[in-house]
Amino acid sequence: MGLPAGFCAMAMPAGTTIQAWGNVSYDLAATPNTKRPDVTVQIAAGTFHSLALKNTGKVDAWGNNQFGQLTIPDRVKRGFTISIAAGNVHSLALMGNGTVTAWGPSGGVYGDYGQCDVPSDLRRVRAIAAGAIHSLALRRDGTVVAWGANMAGQCDVPQDLNNVVAIAGGMYHSVALKSDGTVVAWGNNDWGQTTVPDGLTDVVAIAAGGNHSVALKKDGTVVSWGTYGLAQFGVPEGLTDVVAIATGDYHTIALKSDGTVVAWGFDSAGQCDVPIGVNGVMAIAAHGNYSMALSNGAQPKSNPAHKAVLSSGR
C-alpha cells in the first residue's frame, strides 16, 4: 500500500507532532517532534520501538533496542529513504533506488527468524510491509516477495498473485490489495484472518493485525474479518469518511477525513483511548498494544475521537 499501509499523503505542514498512547514502555511516548524544514512525513510502529521518516529522507528510531532495531545502518543514514515499516523487533527502509534495507536481530541470535535477510536480488521495489517476524516487498511489476518466519505459510506468496498495489503483514499472515480493488490473504487462518469476505471489492487500503485483517473501501467505510467474535472484528456503527487504517495486535485505528482518529478493539493498555487533543492527524500507525498519530498541529473546534462504541461487525 503505491502508498504504504496506514500512510495518508497530505500537503507538507509547518510543523509536525507525533503522539503515542497505550503501552508506551521503553519511552515510546518520547517522540522526536520536529519543525520545518525537517518534518516527519511517515511513522511506523513495532512492538516496543517506533520509526519516523523525515521529508529529508532520513529516519529516526526510538524505543527498545534490545535486538538492534534502533541501530540504523550506515546505508540508510547516507541514502534517501522513501518508506519505512516496523515488525516486532525489526525495521525496514525502502530506499530511493528501489532496494530494501532491514535491521534488527541477525546471525541466528534469539529473535532472528530471517526477517532481516533481504533477498540479494530484490530490486525495483515500490512498497514494503513488516509482519511480526516476516517481511514483505511489492515490486514495481505488481508481484510480491516475502522472507522471514514461515511457520504458518505467511511467506508462501500465491504463485498466481499479480497486479498488486498494496501489501500488509500480520502476526502470522499476509494480505495483498490488487489493482481491481479485491483482496488476497494467505498464512495462518486459525481465526479466519485470511478468509476474505465474499464480494469484497472497491478496496483502496489494507491492514493486518495479530489475528485479524482490515480493508478500507473507496466510499470511506471499513470492513474487518478474523478473530471470530472479538472486539477488534466489529467495526464501529456508522463509521464513515475514513482515509487511512492501521492495526495493532488486537485493535484497529482509523483516520477520518477531518483529521480525527477512531480506535476500537482490545483495550488492555489504553491503546483504544484516543487522547483528547489528537487532531489535525495526517498519518497513523499501530502495533502490539499501542497506537501512534502524526499531526500537523491543527486544532479543530472539538475532538470527537475516543474509543468507539462497537457494532457486531460489518
Beta strands, then each sheet from edge to edge (+ up, - down):
strand 1: 15-22
strand 2: 34-35
strand 3: 40-45
strand 4: 49-54
strand 5: 59-63
strand 6: 81-86
strand 7: 91-95
strand 8: 100-103
strand 9: 125-130
strand 10: 134-139
strand 11: 144-148
strand 12: 164-169
strand 13: 173-178
strand 14: 183-187
strand 15: 203-208
strand 16: 212-217
strand 17: 222-226
strand 18: 242-247
strand 19: 251-256
strand 20: 261-265
strand 21: 281-287
strand 22: 290-295
sheet 1: 2+ 1- 22+ 21-
sheet 2: 3+ 4- 5+
sheet 3: 6+ 7- 8+
sheet 4: 9+ 10- 11+
sheet 5: 12+ 13- 14+
sheet 6: 15+ 16- 17+
sheet 7: 18+ 19- 20+
end
